[in-house]
């Protein structure tokens, strides 16, 4: 407990292992140096903000947690019994079918606790569990924590400024100010401690409020130093005077056997389930969320249909008209920009929202980063392919491109590769930046990619010192692939409308290819280049995601 900026959350992060960078010193469990991996297997961390999947119901969230946090050989009926017991204890059983996004603040907090109770952790860390709740909800949550503590768990939480009745529920308190300890001991001994230092709590005054006022320096800076000296910065243990609430170290050892090194028995991996099982559960959750997500799925399909119809109506029949070859070239570039921007920006906007949930669940050992990334990639494949198919069918036939299965297949292949690369680029940006910064970085990076694509400035006219850009721009390979599909393969002379018959500059496809600096026979080279860029973007996205999660700690 302590005023804002006292170091409560930082201390909790360090104790739980949620933060490891910039931390010095040693942390002991039962008198022995903590092994972080072993400790994480028997502990859980619940963040201040409720990081829940809003599109899943209470029971669906709980089943995902049970499938990931309990061993695979646990029978289904046993998992259901565990879920029912937890939800009944936490007062959430009547809300089984309610989506997490529609729960009240207190219910969300209880669901966050319920998810971590599935594998029955010995130690639970909660960062400000009463934040944003009314007094009634605060009392419910803290009473719930009391029940959990009486069941044999150690519950450690930060709290900002509790009421007198709320403060009495806690067994022990550590009062912080500016990173130092002013008091550590039983809550019932706080008033005697203050009296021993000639700082008596005024009558009818909330002891918690009074000690916070002291910690803020309202009664003078010298009082803070007096309290620090009295508590010996936390080393003074004489105020732990209630033996009923202190769990003996032998009890904890009985619950989780310790090895000779003082740590919990090691396992082969932090997660309770194997990699393929994690991927399967995460894919099941992902497909369920996709089905219910209006933005990620329904709106995305509608945008591809509407943009396809709009572009098709503007460039109607340009694909077979020798007099409108340049218009068709513009259309091909517009298609590239559509595939890149809609896919990349959607990922940039939605992926950071998943990051907060990922950080919490990954730290609490639900799943590995590999399984999450694999599942996210696979889940998005069907919707990406469907959107690409719908858009391609509409634009291809409305603009009267060559009605040959080979050329259509080439066109669709390039479109699909560009979509996947744009999504990988979105993953890279979304993994590193928040939504605000990402929406700036994404379009800004797109401008040089367009410049090096060979549109507006042909590749042969690029200055020597900028040639390198054309080799890293996936839009260049996409545009070249489109042109090769539409005008390569020795395409026959194009028809021109009768009123323009006196001169039709580009009715010979080879003339057009020569003017834009392309040969039309580079399709497979373009496919290989796009596939290489696709693999690189996906690998870089994973590496950046791992770096981001590690840097958060």
N, C-alpha and C positions, 0 to 999 in steps of 0.2 A: 504494500500500500504506500502511496505517496502522491505528492502533487504532480501535475503534468511536467514532463521532462526530468523526472527524478531518476529514471533508469529502470522502471518496472519491467517494461516489455523487453528491453535489452537483456536484463538479467534472466527473464524467462526464456528468451531465445537461446541464450548461452547454456542454461541448465538443461534444456531439452535437446540441445544439439542442432537446433534450427539455424543457428548462426555459429560458424566456426572460423571465419576469416577475421583477423585482427584480434583474436582472443588469446590471452596468455594465462598461465597458471594451470592448476589441476582441479578436476572435479572428482569427488569421491562418492561412491555408492556403497553403503554399509562398511565404511572405513577403508575401502580399497579403490584404487584409481579406476575410473569408469572407462570401459571399452565402449566406444560410441555405437558401433554396429550391434553389439550385444544388448546395449541399453535400449536402442531404438526398437528392438524386437519385443520389449515388454512395456513400452511407453507409447503414448499418443499425444499429439499436439493439436489443439483446436484453436484456430485463429480468431481474431477479434471480429472480422467480417465473416458472414455465413457463406462459405463457398460451396454452394449446392448446385446440382443440375436442375434448373427451374422447370424443364419440360418433363421431368420424370415425377411420378407420384411417390408418396412416402414409401409404400411397399416396394416399388421398383428400385428406388435408391437403396433401400435396405438389402434387397436381394443381390444387387450388384456388389455391395460391400461384403455380404456374406460369401458370395462366390469367389471374391478375390482375396479375402482376408482369412478364410478358413481353408484347411487342407482339402484337396480334391476328393479324398476318400471319405469326407464327412457326408453322411446320407442327407438327402433333400429334406426328409421329415424332421431331422435334427436341426437343420438350418432354420426351417420354418418355426420350430419351437423356440429357438434362441431369439429369432426376430420378434415373435409374439410376446415373449417374456420382457424383452427390452422395451418394446413399444407400449406395453401395458404399464410397466414401471414408470415410464416417462410421460404417460398420459396422451399418447399419440395414436392409440389403437383405433379410435373412432375416426381418424383422419387418413386411414390407409389409402383411399383412392384420391386424395387431394394432391394436386401437383405442388411441388416444393415452392414454385414461384408464387403461389397463392396463399401460402401459410402466413400467419402473423409473425412478428419479430420474435416473440417468445417461443413459438412453435418451431421456427427455423433454428433457433439456438438449441432447442431440445433435440431436433433431428440431427444437427451437427454432432451433438454428444452421442446420440444413439448409433450413428454410423461408426464411430470409433469404439463403441462398447462391444461390437460384434465379436472381436477376438479377445475380449476380457483383459485389457491391459492392466498391469499392476500400478503404473504411475500415469496420471493424466495431467497435462498442462493446458490451461485455458487462459487466453489473453483477453482480459476485460469482458467476461461473459455477460455482464449486465448492461453493456453499452447499448444505448438506444431503446431500452425497455422501460416500461412504466413500473411503478413501485410494486404492483401485484405480480407482474411477470418476473421482476427481479427476485422477489421472495420465492416464487415457484422454482426458478432455476437454481438458486442457492440452496434451498431445501433439498432439491434433487441431488445436488453435489454432496450434501451431507449424508443422504441415504447411500450414495455410491461409496463414500468414504467408510461408512459403517459396515459395508460389505467386504472390507478388507483392501480397498484401494487407497493409494496416496493421491490426493487431489491438490494440485498447486495452481493457484490462479492469481492474476493481478486484478486489483480493483481500485477505482479512482477515489471515490468519496462515498462510502456506504452510509446508510442511515444507522441509527443506534441499534434497532432491532436486527438489521441485516448483519451488522458488525458482530453481534453476540453469537451468531450461528457459527462463525469460524472458530476453529480450535486454536490456531497459532497465527501470529502476524509478524511480518518483517516490514518495518517502516523505513522507507528510503527517502533521501533528499540529496539531490545532486550526485548520485552514485555512491553515497555512503550510508551506512546503516545507523539509524537513530534508536531502534529498539528491535529486539528479536525475542519472542517468547509467547506465552499464553495470552490470549485476548483478555482474560479475566485479571491478569497481572499488570496490564498496561497502566491503570490508574495508580496502583501502589508504586510502580516504577517511577512514574512522574512525581509522585509525592516524595519519593526518596531523594529526588534531585531538586526539591523545593520548587517544583513547577506543578502545583496541584490543579487538577481539572476543575473549572468552576461548576457549581451545583447546577443541575438541570441542563448541562451542556453535553452534547454528543461527544464522547471521548475520541471518536474517529475524526470528527471535525476539528477538535482542539489540537490533536497531534498533527493534523495536516497544516493547521495555521502555524504551529511551531515550526514545521518543516519548511514552510514558505518564508520564514523569517519575519512574520508579522509582529512577533514579540522581541525582535532583536536578533542579529546574526550570532551573538554570543551564546544564545540558547541552543542553536543548532550544534555548536561545538561542544556544549555541555552534554547534550544528549549523545553525541558520538562518543565522547569519552566515557559516559556512563555505560553505554552498550559495548564499549571497546570495539567499535565498528563491527559488531555482530559476534564477537568472540565470547562475550559474557553469556553463559547458558543458565544462570541461576534463576531466570524468570520462567523457565519451563517447569511449572510446578504442578501440572495436572497429569498424573501418571496414567489416567484412564484413556487419554486421547493419543498417547505416544505409542506408535507401533514398535514393538521390540524387533531388533534386527533379526533375531532368530525366526520370527514369524515370517518376515519377508524371504528369508532363506528357504523356509519350508515351502512357500508358495512357488518360488522359482529357484531351484537348486543352483548353487554357485560352484563354479569350478575352482580349482586350487589357486587360480590367479585372481579370484575375487569377482569374476564376471559370469554372466549367464552362459549356459552351454552354447557353444557356437553351432551355427547351421551353415549349410552350403551357400545359401543366398538370403538376402534380406526379406524377399517376398515369400509368402506362404505357398504360392502356387507356381507351377512351371510356366515358361514363356508362352507356349502355344495356348495354354488354357487362358492366360491373361488376354492374349490377342482375341480369342474367341468371345470372351465376356465383353471386352471393350467394343468389339465390332457389333455385338448384339445391342449394346447400349447406344452405340453411334447410329445404327440403322433406325432404332426406335425414335431417337431425337430428330433425325433427318425427316422422318415421316411427319413429325409434329411441328417442325420449324418452318414458320411462314417465310422468313427472310432467306434462309439458306437453301430452301428447296422450292417452294411454290413461287415466290417472287422471281427466283433465278430462272425458272422455266418460262414464266410469263415474259420476262425481259428478253430472253433469246428469241421467243416467237415474235414479239412486237418489233424488235429491232430488225429481225429477218424480213418481216413484211414491209417495214418502212424502207429499208435499203433496196429490197426487191422492187418496190413500186417506183423508186427514183431511178434505178438502173435497169429498168425492164427491157429485156431482149438485147442487152449490150454485148452479150457473149458471142453472138453470131453475126454481128454487124461490123463489117470491115471499116466503116466510117466512124465507129465509136470505140475503137480499140483503146485509146487513151482514157476514155470514160471507164472502160472495163478494168484498166490498170488501176485507176483510182478506187474502183470498187474492191479490187483484191487487197489493196492497202487498208481500206476502211474495215474489211473483214478481219484483217490481222489486228488492227487496233481494238476492235470490238472484243475479240477473243482474249487479248492481253489485258485490257483495262477492266473488263467486267469480272474476270476470274481473279486477277491479282488484287484488285481493290476489295472485293468481297472477302478474300482470305485475310487481307490486312486488317479489315474492320472486325471480323469475327474471331480470328485466332487469339488475339490478346485476351479476350474474355475467357477463353479456355485455359490460358496460362495460369491464372490465379488458382483455378481448381486443380490443374496439373501439379503445381508446386506443392499444394497441401496434400493431395492424395499420394504423390510420389514420395514425399518425406515420410508419410505414415505407412509406407511399404505396401500400398495397395497393388502397385505394378511397377515394372521397370520402364525406363524411358524408351527403350527399343520397342516394347510391346505397344505403348501409347502411340508412338510415331507410325508404326506399321499399321495399326488399326485405323488411325486417322486417314492415312493414305488410301487404304483399301475401301473404307466406308464412302469416300468421296468419288470413287471411280464410277459407279453406276450413274450418279446424277450428272457428273461431268460428261460422260459419254452420251447420255440421253439429250442433254442440252445441245451438245455439239451436233448430234444427228438431226435434231429438229431444225436448228439454225441452218445447217448445211443443205438439207432437203429444200427448205423454203427458198433460200437465196440462190441455190444452184439452178433450180428449175424456173424461178421467176426471171432470172437474168439470162436465161437461155444459154447456159454454158454447153460445151460439146456433150451430146448425149451418147457417151461411150463409157462403159463400165470401168475401163482402165483409168481414164482421166478422172472420173468421179472418185474412184478409190484413192488415186494420188492426192486429189484435192482434200478429201476427208482425212487422210493420213497426216498431212501437213497441219490441218486444223487441230486435230487431236493432240499432236505433239506440242503445238504452240500453247494450247490450253493447259497441258500438264506442266510445261515450263513456267508459264505465268503463275500457276498455282504454287510451284516450288519457290519462285521469286517472292510471292506473297508470304509464304511460310518463313523465308529468311528475314524479311522485313518485320513481319508480325512477331517473330521470336525475339527480336532485339528491341523494337520500339513499341511504345504504347499506341493507342488508336490515333491520337492527335498528331504525333510526330510521324507515324507510319503513313497517314493520308497525305502528308507533305512529301516524304521521302519517295514514295511510290511513283507519283506522276513526275517528280523531278528526275528520277533515274530513267524514266521512259523517254524523255526528250532526246538524249544522245543515242539511245537505241534506235529511235526513228530516224535520226540524222544519218546513222551508219547503215541503214537498211537499203539504201540505193533508191529511195523515193525522193523526188525533188532534185537531189544531186545524185547523178548516176555514179556507180562505183568507179568507173574509169576516170571520172573528173575529181575524185577525192584527192586532196594533197597527199604527198608521199608520207608526211609525218602523221597523217590521220588514217592511213590505210589499215593500221592494226585494229581500229575500232570496228571495221566491217567483219573481222574474223571472230569477234566476241558477241556481236549483236545477233540474237536469235531471230530477230525480225528480218534481218538480211536473208538468212537461210529460208525463212518462211515465205518471204516474197519471191525469192528465186525459185522455190519449190512450186509455188502457185503458178508462176509464169511458165515454168517447165511443164506443168500439168496441162495448162490451157493452150499454150502456143508451141510447145516442143513436140517431140515425136513426129517430126515432119508433117505438121498439120497442113491440110490443103488450103488453097487460096480461099479467102473469106468472101462472102457475098456482100455487095454494096447496094443500097437503095437506088432505084432507077434515077431519081432526081439528082443524085450526086455522082452519077456514073462517069461524068467528064473527068473527075479526078478523085481517086480513093487511095490516099497515101499508104495506108497500112493494110491493104488487102492481102499483102504477102507477109505472113507471120515472121519470116526470116528478116525482113526489113525492120520490123518493129524490134525484134530481139537485138539486132545490130545497133539500133539507135539508143537503147537503154543499157547497152554494155553487157548483155547476157547471151549465153549460147543456147539455152533451152535443153541441154543434155546433162545437167548437173543434179537431176532429181535425187538419185541415190546418194550422192555426196552430201546433199542437203539433209536427207533423212538421217544419215550417219552423224552429221554435225549436230543436228537437233537432238538426237538421242543421247549423244555425248553430253551436251549442255544439260539435258534433262537429268541425267545421272549425277552430274556435278552439282546442280542446284539442289537436288534432294539430299545429297550427302552433306553439302554445306549447311542446309537448313537444319539437319539433325545435329551437326557439330555446334552450330550457333545456339540451338535449343539447349543442348547440354551445357554449353558455356553460360548461358543466361541463368539456368537453374543453379549451377554451382556458384555463380557470382552473387545470386540472391542470398546465399548463405555466408 
